[in-house]
Amino acid sequence: METKKAKLKWIIIVELIVFYFSLLNVISHARGPVPYQIDTSQPVVQIEDFVPMTEMGVDATETALSFYNAVEGAVAGYSGALSFKDVECLSIQFQIECPTKFAGNTLIVDLYNYESNYDNPEQEYHVVLQEGFNEISIELSPGDAAPETGELRFFTVNLAEYQIEGLKVYEKIAMPKITTPMWIAVLVFGFLLGATIIYAYMQKRGKYNAG
């Protein structure tokens, strides 16, 4: 009987520890930052939606945005219309093969709306190009004061002769801080702990009644 009692004691201790850590996991996630996931089911804007901001002597294709700028200080780039409604964050990914003579030049990526005077540093990212292949992944948040619609722009005021390829623009959506499996783990381990405690209590009570 004592051996069985000792085993029950250790089972309760183990179950209590497991339950504690499962509960602690829920609490830590509840207090942590909101997790985000890229929604790849529907692009926010596609490469064929972009139009040149200025005359560059080159045109966009179905797979690339071609840049050509022969005058330092002049603007060369593209803009694509998109909706900011209910959008918390945008994931923007693309590649550029940068020739040696344009290394160190800057490509600007920003969110913009002329009519709403929406042109803030917080919605702007500067990509300093490196010689050779550039794999670029950035995030831009429209912000609380964003208009319902606007533009995503890619432009430069430096000399340029390269292409943006593999452009992917998706929305990042907020995910639940606490997932269903986390709650299930707490409930399952809590149930097991409670059942074991009740069983131990009944065993103890039966022993007293027998005596």
N, C-alpha and C positions, 0 to 999 in steps of 0.2 A: 504493500500500500504506500509506503513512504517513497519507494522508487517511482511509482506512478504519480504521486503528488509532486515530486521533484521535476519529473518530465513536464507535467502541466505548467509548473512554475516557469520553466525555461521556454516553453512554447508561448506562454503569455508575454514574456519579456521580448522574445524575438518578434512576435506579432505587434507588440506595442512600438518597437523601434521602426518596423516597416511602416506601420500606420503613421507614425510621427513624421517620417521622411516624405511619405506621399502627401501629407497635409502641408508640410513645409514647402514642398514643390509647388503646390497650388498658391500658397501665400506669396512666395517669391515671384511667381509669374504675374500675379495680380498687382504687385507693386512695381514690376518692371515696365519698360517701355512697350508701346504697342508694336507688335511684329507686323511686317508688311510682306506681301507676296506679289510678284509680277504677274499680272493677268495677261497671258499670251493668247487668249482666245480671240481677241479683237484688237488690232493695232489702232491707236488713237489717231494717227495720221500716217500715210504711206508715201513712199518716195515719189510716186506719180502725182501727188497732190501739191508738190512744191513748184513755185514759179520764181523766176529770177527777180531779184530786187532791183537790179540795174542791168543795162546791156553789157554783156561780157564777151560776146563773140563766140560763146559756146552754149550748148543746150544740155538740159538734163536728159537722161535716158531712162529706160524702165528699171535700170539697176543702179544708177549712179547719178550724183550731182556733180557736174564738172565745173571747176573754178578756174577762172583766168583773170588776173589783175596785173596790168602792166604799169600802173601808176601808183606809187607809194602814197598812201593817204586817201586814195579813192576807195569807195565802198564796192565790194563785190560779194554777192551771196544770194541766198534763196529764202523764201518764207512759205510756210504752209499753214492754212487756217485750221483751227481746232477749237473744241469746246473745253472750257475750264469748269463747267458746271459739275459739281459733286466730285471733282478731281482733287485729291489730296497731294499726289506726287506722281511725277512722270519719270519713267526709266528710259534713257536714251542711249543707244549703243550704235557704234559705227566704226569703220576702218578707213584709214588714209595711208596711201603709199606716198611718202613725202620725199621729193628729190632733194639732193644735198643743198642746193642753193636756196631752198626755202626753209631749211631747218632753223628753228628758233622763232619763226614767224607765228603769229597768233590767229587762231580761229575762234570767233565768239559765237556762243550758243545762248540764246535768250528767249524769254517769253515777252510778248509785246502786244499792245493795243493802242493805236494812235488816238482814236476818238476818246478813249477813257483816260488818256495821259498815263497809261500803264506801262512803265519802263523803269523798273527798279533794279538796283544792284543785286538784291537778294534773288532775283529771277534771272541771273546772268552768270555764265561760266566761261572762263577763258582757257582754251586749250593751246598750250605751247607745243608746237609740232617738233618731233624728233626726226632725225634723218632715218629714212627707211620706213618700215611698217609700224603704224600707230594703231593700237587697239584701244578704243576709247569707250568708256562706260561712265555716264554721269547721271545725276538725279536733279530734277528741278521741281520745286513745289510752287504752285501758282500763288499760294498765300490766301489769307482770309479776305483781303480787299480786292481780289482778282475779279475782273468782269466775267460775264458768262461765256464770252467768246474772245478769241485773240489769235495770235500767230506764234508759231515756233520758227525762229530764224537761225540760220547759219550764215555768218558773214565774216569778212576780214577787211582790214584797211591796209594790209601788207601786200607785197607782191605775191602772186600765187599762180600755180599751174599744177593742179592735182585734182583728185576726185574723192568725194565721200561715197563709200560703198557699204553694202550690207546694213543699211539704216533700219533700225528697229525702234519704234516708239510705242511703249506700252504704259498703261496705268498701273501704279502700285496701289494695291488695295489693303486696307487694314484687316488683319485677322484677329480672331478672338484671343485674348490673353490666356485664357484657360480653356483647354480643349476638352472634349467629351471623354477621351481616355483618361485624362487626369482626374476628372470627377469620378469616373468608374473605379479607378484605382483606390481612391479614398473610401468610397462606399464599400467596395469588396473587402479591403483590409480592415475597415471599421467593423463590418459585419462579422468577419472571422474572429476578430479580437473579442467582440461582444459575445459571440457564441461560445468561445473558449472560456471566457470568464464565467458565463452562466453555467457551463458544463462543470467547471471546477467548483463553483458554489453548490451545485446540486450534489456533486460527489461528496463534498464536505458535510452537507446537510444530511445526506443519506448515512454517512458514517456516524454522525451524532445520534440520529434516530435509532440506528442499529445498536448503539451502545446504551 
